[in-house]
């Protein structure tokens, strides 16, 4: 994992992480190996900071 990737993940909010998770092309290096595990954990932790209604609202805002 590069310092730039880690910095982006740490500074991104839940919506930014979720948007990238849903819309990145297959094979995006952000989701591979150590970086992918770190990303997934950060996404989970930031989601847990929100109540259910905020999670749903963010998901709807991001879309699919």
PDB file with one MODEL, atoms N, CA, C and O in Angstrom:
MODEL        1
ATOM      1  N   UNK A   1       0.860  -1.173   0.000  1.00  0.00           N
ATOM      2  CA  UNK A   1       0.000   0.000   0.000  1.00  0.00           C
ATOM      3  C   UNK A   1       0.902   1.230   0.000  1.00  0.00           C
ATOM      4  O   UNK A   1       1.873   1.315   0.753  1.00  0.00           O
ATOM      5  N   UNK A   2       0.556   2.170  -0.859  1.00  0.00           N
ATOM      6  CA  UNK A   2       1.347   3.397  -0.898  1.00  0.00           C
ATOM      7  C   UNK A   2       0.848   4.379   0.155  1.00  0.00           C
ATOM      8  O   UNK A   2      -0.276   4.271   0.645  1.00  0.00           O
ATOM      9  N   UNK A   3       1.690   5.321   0.486  1.00  0.00           N
ATOM     10  CA  UNK A   3       1.285   6.362   1.439  1.00  0.00           C
ATOM     11  C   UNK A   3       0.114   7.166   0.879  1.00  0.00           C
ATOM     12  O   UNK A   3      -0.775   7.574   1.627  1.00  0.00           O
ATOM     13  N   UNK A   4       0.111   7.393  -0.436  1.00  0.00           N
ATOM     14  CA  UNK A   4      -0.986   8.149  -1.064  1.00  0.00           C
ATOM     15  C   UNK A   4      -2.308   7.413  -0.950  1.00  0.00           C
ATOM     16  O   UNK A   4      -3.337   8.021  -0.652  1.00  0.00           O
ATOM     17  N   UNK A   5      -2.289   6.103  -1.184  1.00  0.00           N
ATOM     18  CA  UNK A   5      -3.519   5.311  -1.064  1.00  0.00           C
ATOM     19  C   UNK A   5      -4.039   5.348   0.370  1.00  0.00           C
ATOM     20  O   UNK A   5      -5.231   5.552   0.603  1.00  0.00           O
ATOM     21  N   UNK A   6      -3.140   5.149   1.322  1.00  0.00           N
ATOM     22  CA  UNK A   6      -3.541   5.143   2.735  1.00  0.00           C
ATOM     23  C   UNK A   6      -4.105   6.504   3.141  1.00  0.00           C
ATOM     24  O   UNK A   6      -5.105   6.578   3.855  1.00  0.00           O
ATOM     25  N   UNK A   7      -3.460   7.580   2.683  1.00  0.00           N
ATOM     26  CA  UNK A   7      -3.926   8.930   3.003  1.00  0.00           C
ATOM     27  C   UNK A   7      -5.323   9.157   2.431  1.00  0.00           C
ATOM     28  O   UNK A   7      -6.194   9.698   3.111  1.00  0.00           O
ATOM     29  N   UNK A   8      -5.539   8.739   1.168  1.00  0.00           N
ATOM     30  CA  UNK A   8      -6.848   8.939   0.542  1.00  0.00           C
ATOM     31  C   UNK A   8      -7.925   8.183   1.317  1.00  0.00           C
ATOM     32  O   UNK A   8      -8.991   8.728   1.604  1.00  0.00           O
ATOM     33  N   UNK A   9      -7.642   6.935   1.650  1.00  0.00           N
ATOM     34  CA  UNK A   9      -8.608   6.123   2.395  1.00  0.00           C
ATOM     35  C   UNK A   9      -8.926   6.767   3.740  1.00  0.00           C
ATOM     36  O   UNK A   9     -10.092   6.862   4.124  1.00  0.00           O
ATOM     37  N   UNK A  10      -7.912   7.200   4.445  1.00  0.00           N
ATOM     38  CA  UNK A  10      -8.109   7.787   5.779  1.00  0.00           C
ATOM     39  C   UNK A  10      -8.896   9.092   5.719  1.00  0.00           C
ATOM     40  O   UNK A  10      -9.672   9.387   6.628  1.00  0.00           O
ATOM     41  N   UNK A  11      -8.707   9.867   4.671  1.00  0.00           N
ATOM     42  CA  UNK A  11      -9.370  11.166   4.570  1.00  0.00           C
ATOM     43  C   UNK A  11     -10.757  11.098   3.926  1.00  0.00           C
ATOM     44  O   UNK A  11     -11.549  12.031   4.060  1.00  0.00           O
ATOM     45  N   UNK A  12     -11.047  10.020   3.242  1.00  0.00           N
ATOM     46  CA  UNK A  12     -12.335   9.883   2.564  1.00  0.00           C
ATOM     47  C   UNK A  12     -13.453   9.655   3.583  1.00  0.00           C
ATOM     48  O   UNK A  12     -13.258   9.003   4.609  1.00  0.00           O
ATOM     49  N   UNK A  13     -14.619  10.203   3.276  1.00  0.00           N
ATOM     50  CA  UNK A  13     -15.772   9.914   4.119  1.00  0.00           C
ATOM     51  C   UNK A  13     -16.469   8.653   3.596  1.00  0.00           C
ATOM     52  O   UNK A  13     -16.076   8.091   2.573  1.00  0.00           O
ATOM     53  N   UNK A  14     -17.490   8.231   4.303  1.00  0.00           N
ATOM     54  CA  UNK A  14     -18.190   6.998   3.942  1.00  0.00           C
ATOM     55  C   UNK A  14     -18.733   7.067   2.510  1.00  0.00           C
ATOM     56  O   UNK A  14     -18.631   6.098   1.758  1.00  0.00           O
ATOM     57  N   UNK A  15     -19.299   8.195   2.142  1.00  0.00           N
ATOM     58  CA  UNK A  15     -19.858   8.314   0.792  1.00  0.00           C
ATOM     59  C   UNK A  15     -18.782   8.151  -0.280  1.00  0.00           C
ATOM     60  O   UNK A  15     -19.007   7.462  -1.274  1.00  0.00           O
ATOM     61  N   UNK A  16     -17.634   8.765  -0.096  1.00  0.00           N
ATOM     62  CA  UNK A  16     -16.551   8.657  -1.074  1.00  0.00           C
ATOM     63  C   UNK A  16     -16.059   7.210  -1.182  1.00  0.00           C
ATOM     64  O   UNK A  16     -15.822   6.709  -2.281  1.00  0.00           O
ATOM     65  N   UNK A  17     -15.910   6.554  -0.046  1.00  0.00           N
ATOM     66  CA  UNK A  17     -15.468   5.158  -0.055  1.00  0.00           C
ATOM     67  C   UNK A  17     -16.494   4.268  -0.741  1.00  0.00           C
ATOM     68  O   UNK A  17     -16.140   3.417  -1.557  1.00  0.00           O
ATOM     69  N   UNK A  18     -17.756   4.464  -0.413  1.00  0.00           N
ATOM     70  CA  UNK A  18     -18.814   3.646  -0.992  1.00  0.00           C
ATOM     71  C   UNK A  18     -18.915   3.871  -2.494  1.00  0.00           C
ATOM     72  O   UNK A  18     -19.092   2.919  -3.253  1.00  0.00           O
ATOM     73  N   UNK A  19     -18.803   5.124  -2.928  1.00  0.00           N
ATOM     74  CA  UNK A  19     -18.880   5.440  -4.357  1.00  0.00           C
ATOM     75  C   UNK A  19     -17.756   4.732  -5.119  1.00  0.00           C
ATOM     76  O   UNK A  19     -17.999   4.138  -6.170  1.00  0.00           O
ATOM     77  N   UNK A  20     -16.552   4.792  -4.606  1.00  0.00           N
ATOM     78  CA  UNK A  20     -15.436   4.141  -5.293  1.00  0.00           C
ATOM     79  C   UNK A  20     -15.630   2.627  -5.297  1.00  0.00           C
ATOM     80  O   UNK A  20     -15.363   1.965  -6.299  1.00  0.00           O
ATOM     81  N   UNK A  21     -16.093   2.087  -4.182  1.00  0.00           N
ATOM     82  CA  UNK A  21     -16.343   0.648  -4.057  1.00  0.00           C
ATOM     83  C   UNK A  21     -17.318   0.185  -5.137  1.00  0.00           C
ATOM     84  O   UNK A  21     -17.115  -0.861  -5.753  1.00  0.00           O
ATOM     85  N   UNK A  22     -18.370   0.960  -5.364  1.00  0.00           N
ATOM     86  CA  UNK A  22     -19.406   0.561  -6.314  1.00  0.00           C
ATOM     87  C   UNK A  22     -19.056   0.811  -7.776  1.00  0.00           C
ATOM     88  O   UNK A  22     -19.485   0.059  -8.651  1.00  0.00           O
ATOM     89  N   UNK A  23     -18.291   1.847  -8.048  1.00  0.00           N
ATOM     90  CA  UNK A  23     -18.132   2.267  -9.438  1.00  0.00           C
ATOM     91  C   UNK A  23     -16.731   2.132 -10.018  1.00  0.00           C
ATOM     92  O   UNK A  23     -16.519   2.488 -11.177  1.00  0.00           O
ATOM     93  N   UNK A  24     -15.782   1.636  -9.260  1.00  0.00           N
ATOM     94  CA  UNK A  24     -14.442   1.439  -9.806  1.00  0.00           C
ATOM     95  C   UNK A  24     -14.452   0.258 -10.775  1.00  0.00           C
ATOM     96  O   UNK A  24     -15.211  -0.695 -10.599  1.00  0.00           O
ATOM     97  N   UNK A  25     -13.611   0.329 -11.786  1.00  0.00           N
ATOM     98  CA  UNK A  25     -13.523  -0.797 -12.725  1.00  0.00           C
ATOM     99  C   UNK A  25     -12.917  -2.029 -12.051  1.00  0.00           C
ATOM    100  O   UNK A  25     -12.177  -1.914 -11.074  1.00  0.00           O
ATOM    101  N   UNK A  26     -13.235  -3.182 -12.574  1.00  0.00           N
ATOM    102  CA  UNK A  26     -12.663  -4.425 -12.063  1.00  0.00           C
ATOM    103  C   UNK A  26     -11.143  -4.338 -12.104  1.00  0.00           C
ATOM    104  O   UNK A  26     -10.562  -3.836 -13.066  1.00  0.00           O
ATOM    105  N   UNK A  27     -10.521  -4.826 -11.061  1.00  0.00           N
ATOM    106  CA  UNK A  27      -9.073  -4.834 -10.993  1.00  0.00           C
ATOM    107  C   UNK A  27      -8.452  -3.586 -10.411  1.00  0.00           C
ATOM    108  O   UNK A  27      -7.227  -3.468 -10.376  1.00  0.00           O
ATOM    109  N   UNK A  28      -9.276  -2.642  -9.949  1.00  0.00           N
ATOM    110  CA  UNK A  28      -8.751  -1.428  -9.335  1.00  0.00           C
ATOM    111  C   UNK A  28      -7.792  -1.826  -8.213  1.00  0.00           C
ATOM    112  O   UNK A  28      -8.154  -2.603  -7.329  1.00  0.00           O
ATOM    113  N   UNK A  29      -6.581  -1.297  -8.250  1.00  0.00           N
ATOM    114  CA  UNK A  29      -5.562  -1.676  -7.278  1.00  0.00           C
ATOM    115  C   UNK A  29      -5.941  -1.314  -5.845  1.00  0.00           C
ATOM    116  O   UNK A  29      -5.363  -1.841  -4.895  1.00  0.00           O
ATOM    117  N   UNK A  30      -6.902  -0.422  -5.693  1.00  0.00           N
ATOM    118  CA  UNK A  30      -7.329  -0.019  -4.348  1.00  0.00           C
ATOM    119  C   UNK A  30      -7.992  -1.180  -3.605  1.00  0.00           C
ATOM    120  O   UNK A  30      -8.124  -1.138  -2.382  1.00  0.00           O
ATOM    121  N   UNK A  31      -8.409  -2.214  -4.336  1.00  0.00           N
ATOM    122  CA  UNK A  31      -9.142  -3.326  -3.716  1.00  0.00           C
ATOM    123  C   UNK A  31      -8.373  -4.639  -3.744  1.00  0.00           C
ATOM    124  O   UNK A  31      -8.961  -5.710  -3.595  1.00  0.00           O
ATOM    125  N   UNK A  32      -7.065  -4.558  -3.932  1.00  0.00           N
ATOM    126  CA  UNK A  32      -6.239  -5.759  -4.044  1.00  0.00           C
ATOM    127  C   UNK A  32      -5.254  -5.826  -2.878  1.00  0.00           C
ATOM    128  O   UNK A  32      -4.667  -4.815  -2.492  1.00  0.00           O
ATOM    129  N   UNK A  33      -5.084  -6.999  -2.333  1.00  0.00           N
ATOM    130  CA  UNK A  33      -4.063  -7.238  -1.324  1.00  0.00           C
ATOM    131  C   UNK A  33      -4.239  -6.421  -0.055  1.00  0.00           C
ATOM    132  O   UNK A  33      -5.353  -6.224   0.431  1.00  0.00           O
ATOM    133  N   UNK A  34      -3.117  -5.953   0.469  1.00  0.00           N
ATOM    134  CA  UNK A  34      -3.106  -5.202   1.717  1.00  0.00           C
ATOM    135  C   UNK A  34      -3.971  -3.942   1.623  1.00  0.00           C
ATOM    136  O   UNK A  34      -4.698  -3.606   2.558  1.00  0.00           O
ATOM    137  N   UNK A  35      -3.882  -3.261   0.497  1.00  0.00           N
ATOM    138  CA  UNK A  35      -4.676  -2.040   0.315  1.00  0.00           C
ATOM    139  C   UNK A  35      -6.161  -2.368   0.334  1.00  0.00           C
ATOM    140  O   UNK A  35      -6.950  -1.647   0.944  1.00  0.00           O
ATOM    141  N   UNK A  36      -6.542  -3.443  -0.324  1.00  0.00           N
ATOM    142  CA  UNK A  36      -7.941  -3.857  -0.346  1.00  0.00           C
ATOM    143  C   UNK A  36      -8.472  -4.199   1.036  1.00  0.00           C
ATOM    144  O   UNK A  36      -9.598  -3.845   1.383  1.00  0.00           O
ATOM    145  N   UNK A  37      -7.664  -4.881   1.813  1.00  0.00           N
ATOM    146  CA  UNK A  37      -8.083  -5.210   3.185  1.00  0.00           C
ATOM    147  C   UNK A  37      -8.227  -3.942   4.021  1.00  0.00           C
ATOM    148  O   UNK A  37      -9.179  -3.800   4.788  1.00  0.00           O
ATOM    149  N   UNK A  38      -7.289  -3.033   3.870  1.00  0.00           N
ATOM    150  CA  UNK A  38      -7.332  -1.766   4.609  1.00  0.00           C
ATOM    151  C   UNK A  38      -8.563  -0.961   4.194  1.00  0.00           C
ATOM    152  O   UNK A  38      -9.256  -0.392   5.038  1.00  0.00           O
ATOM    153  N   UNK A  39      -8.828  -0.919   2.900  1.00  0.00           N
ATOM    154  CA  UNK A  39      -9.986  -0.200   2.376  1.00  0.00           C
ATOM    155  C   UNK A  39     -11.283  -0.780   2.951  1.00  0.00           C
ATOM    156  O   UNK A  39     -12.139  -0.041   3.439  1.00  0.00           O
ATOM    157  N   UNK A  40     -11.416  -2.091   2.889  1.00  0.00           N
ATOM    158  CA  UNK A  40     -12.617  -2.744   3.406  1.00  0.00           C
ATOM    159  C   UNK A  40     -12.843  -2.470   4.879  1.00  0.00           C
ATOM    160  O   UNK A  40     -13.973  -2.239   5.309  1.00  0.00           O
ATOM    161  N   UNK A  41     -11.782  -2.496   5.644  1.00  0.00           N
ATOM    162  CA  UNK A  41     -11.886  -2.225   7.081  1.00  0.00           C
ATOM    163  C   UNK A  41     -12.280  -0.770   7.334  1.00  0.00           C
ATOM    164  O   UNK A  41     -13.103  -0.489   8.204  1.00  0.00           O
ATOM    165  N   UNK A  42     -11.692   0.149   6.575  1.00  0.00           N
ATOM    166  CA  UNK A  42     -12.028   1.567   6.727  1.00  0.00           C
ATOM    167  C   UNK A  42     -13.489   1.814   6.353  1.00  0.00           C
ATOM    168  O   UNK A  42     -14.186   2.573   7.026  1.00  0.00           O
ATOM    169  N   UNK A  43     -13.946   1.176   5.288  1.00  0.00           N
ATOM    170  CA  UNK A  43     -15.340   1.314   4.867  1.00  0.00           C
ATOM    171  C   UNK A  43     -16.278   0.819   5.966  1.00  0.00           C
ATOM    172  O   UNK A  43     -17.272   1.471   6.284  1.00  0.00           O
ATOM    173  N   UNK A  44     -15.956  -0.328   6.537  1.00  0.00           N
ATOM    174  CA  UNK A  44     -16.790  -0.895   7.605  1.00  0.00           C
ATOM    175  C   UNK A  44     -16.822   0.030   8.822  1.00  0.00           C
ATOM    176  O   UNK A  44     -17.889   0.295   9.375  1.00  0.00           O
ATOM    177  N   UNK A  45     -15.659   0.516   9.232  1.00  0.00           N
ATOM    178  CA  UNK A  45     -15.590   1.382  10.419  1.00  0.00           C
ATOM    179  C   UNK A  45     -16.360   2.683  10.213  1.00  0.00           C
ATOM    180  O   UNK A  45     -17.061   3.141  11.115  1.00  0.00           O
ATOM    181  N   UNK A  46     -16.232   3.272   9.035  1.00  0.00           N
ATOM    182  CA  UNK A  46     -16.922   4.540   8.781  1.00  0.00           C
ATOM    183  C   UNK A  46     -18.432   4.317   8.664  1.00  0.00           C
ATOM    184  O   UNK A  46     -19.216   5.187   9.043  1.00  0.00           O
ATOM    185  N   UNK A  47     -18.844   3.162   8.143  1.00  0.00           N
ATOM    186  CA  UNK A  47     -20.273   2.831   8.079  1.00  0.00           C
ATOM    187  C   UNK A  47     -20.837   2.690   9.487  1.00  0.00           C
ATOM    188  O   UNK A  47     -21.953   3.136   9.757  1.00  0.00           O
ATOM    189  N   UNK A  48     -20.073   2.074  10.385  1.00  0.00           N
ATOM    190  CA  UNK A  48     -20.539   1.854  11.753  1.00  0.00           C
ATOM    191  C   UNK A  48     -20.719   3.153  12.530  1.00  0.00           C
ATOM    192  O   UNK A  48     -21.428   3.178  13.537  1.00  0.00           O
ATOM    193  N   UNK A  49     -20.093   4.218  12.081  1.00  0.00           N
ATOM    194  CA  UNK A  49     -20.256   5.514  12.744  1.00  0.00           C
ATOM    195  C   UNK A  49     -21.611   6.154  12.433  1.00  0.00           C
ATOM    196  O   UNK A  49     -22.032   7.096  13.105  1.00  0.00           O
ATOM    197  N   UNK A  50     -22.285   5.632  11.411  1.00  0.00           N
ATOM    198  CA  UNK A  50     -23.576   6.181  10.992  1.00  0.00           C
ATOM    199  C   UNK A  50     -24.710   5.313  11.503  1.00  0.00           C
ATOM    200  O   UNK A  50     -24.566   4.096  11.626  1.00  0.00           O
ATOM    201  N   UNK A  51     -25.841   5.944  11.801  1.00  0.00           N
ATOM    202  CA  UNK A  51     -27.006   5.132  12.142  1.00  0.00           C
ATOM    203  C   UNK A  51     -27.591   4.550  10.852  1.00  0.00           C
ATOM    204  O   UNK A  51     -27.190   4.925   9.750  1.00  0.00           O
ATOM    205  N   UNK A  52     -28.534   3.640  11.008  1.00  0.00           N
ATOM    206  CA  UNK A  52     -29.103   2.935   9.862  1.00  0.00           C
ATOM    207  C   UNK A  52     -29.675   3.889   8.815  1.00  0.00           C
ATOM    208  O   UNK A  52     -29.442   3.710   7.619  1.00  0.00           O
ATOM    209  N   UNK A  53     -30.414   4.890   9.256  1.00  0.00           N
ATOM    210  CA  UNK A  53     -31.031   5.820   8.310  1.00  0.00           C
ATOM    211  C   UNK A  53     -29.986   6.584   7.497  1.00  0.00           C
ATOM    212  O   UNK A  53     -30.181   6.820   6.304  1.00  0.00           O
ATOM    213  N   UNK A  54     -28.888   6.968   8.131  1.00  0.00           N
ATOM    214  CA  UNK A  54     -27.819   7.675   7.414  1.00  0.00           C
ATOM    215  C   UNK A  54     -27.116   6.738   6.430  1.00  0.00           C
ATOM    216  O   UNK A  54     -26.716   7.164   5.347  1.00  0.00           O
ATOM    217  N   UNK A  55     -26.967   5.483   6.799  1.00  0.00           N
ATOM    218  CA  UNK A  55     -26.370   4.512   5.884  1.00  0.00           C
ATOM    219  C   UNK A  55     -27.238   4.344   4.641  1.00  0.00           C
ATOM    220  O   UNK A  55     -26.731   4.338   3.519  1.00  0.00           O
ATOM    221  N   UNK A  56     -28.535   4.208   4.842  1.00  0.00           N
ATOM    222  CA  UNK A  56     -29.465   4.032   3.728  1.00  0.00           C
ATOM    223  C   UNK A  56     -29.484   5.282   2.850  1.00  0.00           C
ATOM    224  O   UNK A  56     -29.452   5.178   1.623  1.00  0.00           O
ATOM    225  N   UNK A  57     -29.537   6.450   3.465  1.00  0.00           N
ATOM    226  CA  UNK A  57     -29.555   7.699   2.700  1.00  0.00           C
ATOM    227  C   UNK A  57     -28.291   7.845   1.854  1.00  0.00           C
ATOM    228  O   UNK A  57     -28.360   8.275   0.702  1.00  0.00           O
ATOM    229  N   UNK A  58     -27.155   7.493   2.415  1.00  0.00           N
ATOM    230  CA  UNK A  58     -25.902   7.571   1.669  1.00  0.00           C
ATOM    231  C   UNK A  58     -25.903   6.578   0.519  1.00  0.00           C
ATOM    232  O   UNK A  58     -25.476   6.903  -0.590  1.00  0.00           O
ATOM    233  N   UNK A  59     -26.373   5.391   0.778  1.00  0.00           N
ATOM    234  CA  UNK A  59     -26.434   4.365  -0.268  1.00  0.00           C
ATOM    235  C   UNK A  59     -27.330   4.828  -1.429  1.00  0.00           C
ATOM    236  O   UNK A  59     -26.981   4.664  -2.597  1.00  0.00           O
ATOM    237  N   UNK A  60     -28.477   5.403  -1.090  1.00  0.00           N
ATOM    238  CA  UNK A  60     -29.379   5.896  -2.139  1.00  0.00           C
ATOM    239  C   UNK A  60     -28.761   7.055  -2.903  1.00  0.00           C
ATOM    240  O   UNK A  60     -28.929   7.161  -4.118  1.00  0.00           O
ATOM    241  N   UNK A  61     -28.049   7.921  -2.199  1.00  0.00           N
ATOM    242  CA  UNK A  61     -27.395   9.073  -2.845  1.00  0.00           C
ATOM    243  C   UNK A  61     -26.333   8.609  -3.842  1.00  0.00           C
ATOM    244  O   UNK A  61     -26.217   9.150  -4.941  1.00  0.00           O
ATOM    245  N   UNK A  62     -25.564   7.601  -3.440  1.00  0.00           N
ATOM    246  CA  UNK A  62     -24.513   7.078  -4.311  1.00  0.00           C
ATOM    247  C   UNK A  62     -25.132   6.350  -5.507  1.00  0.00           C
ATOM    248  O   UNK A  62     -24.646   6.463  -6.632  1.00  0.00           O
ATOM    249  N   UNK A  63     -26.191   5.615  -5.256  1.00  0.00           N
ATOM    250  CA  UNK A  63     -26.852   4.883  -6.335  1.00  0.00           C
ATOM    251  C   UNK A  63     -26.132   3.605  -6.695  1.00  0.00           C
ATOM    252  O   UNK A  63     -25.182   3.190  -6.031  1.00  0.00           O
ATOM    253  N   UNK A  64     -26.603   3.001  -7.749  1.00  0.00           N
ATOM    254  CA  UNK A  64     -25.995   1.754  -8.201  1.00  0.00           C
ATOM    255  C   UNK A  64     -25.948   1.699  -9.647  1.00  0.00           C
ATOM    256  O   UNK A  64     -25.467   0.717 -10.212  1.00  0.00           O
TER     257      UNK A  64
ENDMDL
END
